[in-house]
Structures are given as C-alpha cells and as structure tokens.
Amino acid sequence: MRITVLICEDEPDMRHVIKKVVEEVEGVEVVGEAGDGLQAEKLIEELTPQVVFLDIDMPGKTGLELAREIFDLNPWTFIVFATGFNEFRSEAFDVYAFDYLVKPFKLNRLRQTMTRIKAVIEGKTAGKQVPDLTKPTALPEKTRFFRGNNEYIHLDLDDIIFITREDRKTVIHHTEGVFRITESLASLEKQLQGYHFLRSHKGFIVNLRMVKKIIPFSRENYELVMANTDKKPLMTWENAKKLGIMPNLKY
C-alpha cells in the first residue's frame, strides 16, 4: 500500500530530515515539498496527499490556516504539525490534527507517528463493536428533497450512510451513490434533528444505524466503520463519550 506525504516547512534542512525519516517506513512516499504557505496550498490541491506535515509559522499562510483548508478539501487527511511553537497545540487539535510535534523532537518520535498513521490506514488498530445507538422513530417523513447544483434529489433518509465535505462541496454518501448538494453541514444538521443522525465531527454527519464499529484514529478522534461503504467517517472523543461508548479507547 502506497501512502503519500506532503511536507510543508520553510526550513530546507527540516524538510530533508522529515522526508528521510518518514520514508524509512515501508510504503511511505513523499510526493511533494513546500517552503511557504501559498506553495503548500497549491500542492495540497494538486497532489491530494494522505498525510500532510505542517509547520505553524510559514510565509504566505500559516499551518493553521492551511489545516482549515485541508479539512474542507478532504477531512480524512492526516495532519501532523511539526513546529517550534508549543503554544498552538490547542488550536491544532481544534482542526483535528493527528499529532503535534514540538521541535526539537526525537527522530524516533516522528517515526512512531508515521508508523501509527500507517497502521490506521491499513486497518490494523483494534476497534470495538457498536451497540444499537438508535431507537425506532415514529416520524412520518422518511424521505427528503436535497438541492443539487441544477436539480433537487429525492432520497430516503434511511439509505443515507453519512454526509461530509469534499473539495469544498457537501457530499451525501448514499446506498445508491454519491450526491453533491449545495447546503451546508450546519443547515443539514438542523434539518435532520429528531432522526437517527449525529454530527459526529465538524466534517461529518453520520447515520447511526449504519455504524458497525469504532476504531481509534488519533488522539482526539475515532474512525467509524460503516455499512455499505469502505469510507470511514470520523467521530470526536467528546461525541463518543456523549453516546456512552468506549471511554477507555482514548490514547
């Protein structure tokens, strides 16, 4: 399995160190390097890497600004901050960073982070079966129209798997296909209240009846194994805790 990495760091020597260490992990390939935020923004859209290493303080755009853009393009991206600023740790995890490394960090710490990302991608982390998280609903409306670019799409709510953001668009993953719509996740969250849906994460609304298993993903998040798709939306620790499940899986 090939795992693609982009390194966004304004110090050439540090880019070289990160590249050398992460490529020691089998199957990992650094597909691009950026020395400033604007170049990084362009490469993120062009290369769609699975993993992005970000410095906080870069010319053009900061690492935190880039992380927010990455999130809107592909919320499954593994974001790792490698920075000399310890004080931005909280903001980094607010944008769902996988890890936060403070310079000077030990090379083995960097290697461990990349190895853990590989284990998550390959599905080698232990998960937990999910109990029935929903109750039967008596609501009569089980279908709804959603507005696309030039049309309205009529969908059965029971057949929606999850909803997310991809390439700055709202996307419904459904048992009959993938549908791009114009409404925001915040608007849909309100519309779907009372049904068996949960805003599991800033970037995802999930159909709880489709959740099969929950797997540790990062320090603050979990992956959800869903029925009818190999995509794995994310759930925050706080939302898992609200559902009363897996209090012992946080690491």
N, C-alpha and C positions, 0 to 999 in steps of 0.2 A: 504494500500500500504506500503510495506517494503522498507525503504531507508537505504542503507548500508554505513557505515562510517569507514574510517581508520584514525587513529591518529598517526602522525609521529612527535615525540617530545622526546628530550633526557632527560627531567626532569620528573621523575615519578609523582611528585605532580601535575604538569601542565597537564599531560595526564589524571590523575584522575579527575581534575576539568573539562576539556573539555568533557570527557566521561559523567560525571554526568549531565552537563548542556544540551548537545545535545540530550541525551536520554530522557530528560523531554519533548521533542517534540514528539507527538504521531506518532508511526510508524517508528521512527528512531532507528537503532541498530548499535552499534559499533562492527564491526566484527573482528577488529584486532588493535594491537598497536605495534609501533616500536620505539626503543630507539636510533637507528642510521640509517644513510642513506642506508647502504647496506642491513640491515634487511628490511627496508621500501621498497626498490626496489623489493626484493623477494616477499613480501606480496602484493604489488600492482599487480604483475603479477598473483599471485595465487588466490587472492580474487576478483579482478576487482571491487573495491568499486565504488559506485556512487559519493561519496564525500570523499575528502582527505584533512585533516588538516595538514599543513606543518610548521615546524619551519624553519628558514633560516639557522642557524648555527648548523649543526649536524655532528657528527663524520662520516667518510666514504664518504658521499656525502651530498652536501648542498641541501636545499629545492629547490633552483632554478634549480639545475641540475636534481633533481627528477621531477620537474614540466615539464621540457622539455621532459623527458622520458614518463611521463604520457600522455602528449599531443600526442606523436607518437603512443602510445598504444590505446588510446581512447580519442579523442578530446572533447567528451561530458562530461567528468569527471568534477565535480565541485571542483575546487582547492581553498582552503581558507588558506592564510598564517596567522599564529599566532606567532608573533615574537617580540623580544625586539629591533629590528633594524628598525627604521623608514626610513633610507636612501635607502632601497632597494624597496621601493614602486613602482617606475617607472619600474624597471626590472620585478617585479611581474606582473604588468599589461601587460608587453610585452609578457609574456607567458600566457595571458588571464586568470589570476586569477579572481575568482568570488568576493573575498573580501580580505582585508588586515587589520588585527587586530594587533595593537601595544600594547604589554604588558607594564604596567598592564592595561588590558581592563576591563570594567564593564561586569559582567556576563550577564546582560540583552542584551548587545550589541552582545555577542556570541549567545544568544538565538534568537535574531532577525534575525541574519544571517542564522541560521539553519531553522527558520520558513519561511524565504523568499525562500530559496532553495527548501523547501517542496512545497511551492506554485507554483514555476516554474515547478517542476516535475509533479505536479498534474494538471498543465494547468490552474491555477486559476488567472494568471495575464492577464490583458487586452491587447488585440492585436489590430492591425489595418489592414483592408483590403488593399490589394496592387493593385494599378492601373496597366494598361498594361505597363510593363517595357521594352518591346522589339518591334522592328519593323520588318516587313516581310523581309526576306533575299532572295537575288537573287542568292546566291551561289549554284552551281550545285551539289556539293558533300555533300550529306546529310547522308552518311554512312562512316564508317571508320573501319580499322582493328586496334585492340589493342593487344599487345603482352602479353600473359599469361606465365605461367611457361614453358609449353611444347607445346603451341599451339598459334594460332592467333584467336582472337574473332572478328567477324564482327558484328558491332552494328549500328543501326540507331541513329544518334545524337539527333533527336527529342525525342527519348524514354529514353534518359539518364535523371535521376532525379537529382542526384548530385554525386560528386566524393570526397572521403575523404581518410584518413589514419586510418587503424585499425590493431592492432597487428603488427605494423611496416611494413604493406603492403599497397599499393594503391588499393582502392576498388571502383568499379563503381556500384552505385545503379541504376538499370535499371528497366523498367516496366516488363521485362521478368526474372528478377532475380538479383543476386549479383555476380559480376565478379571480381576476383583478378588479377591484372596485375603487370608488372614489372617496368613500367615507373613512374617517379616522378611527383608530382603535378606541379612543376615548368615547366617541359617539356610539360605536358598536357595543362597548361595554355597558352603556346606559340602556340601549335598546334590548339587550339580552338579559337584563336583570330579571330574576324570577325563573329563568330556565336553568338548565344544568350546565352552565358555562362559568368559567372562572378566569379573571385577569391574573394569570399565574405569574406574570413577569411583565415588565414595562413593554416588552416587544411581543407578547403572546396572549391570546385568549384561547383557552382550551375547552373542549367538550369533555367534561369529567367522565362521561360514560364510555369514552374512547381510551382512557388512561389504563394501561396494563401494568406498568412497572415504573418505579422511580429510581434513578441512578445518580450517585454523586458526580458532579460535573466540575465544580470549582469550590473555592472556599465559601461562597455565598449562594451558590445555585445548584440545581439538580436538572438532569435530563429526564424527560418523560418519554417512555416507550409507549407508542400509541397503536391502536388497531388501525388497519387499512392503510398504513404508510410506514416507510422506513425513516422518515424525518422525525427528529426528536426535539420538540419544543422545550423551552426552559421553564423552571419554576424556582422562585426565590426561596431561601430558607424560611423567611417570615411567612410566606403563603403556605408552605408545607406545614409549618407549626400551627397556623390557624386551622388547618384541616385536621389537626390532631394526629398527624402521622410522622414517623421517622425522627423523633427528637434526638436519636443517637447517631444519626448519619452525618452530622455536620463535622467537617475536619478543617 
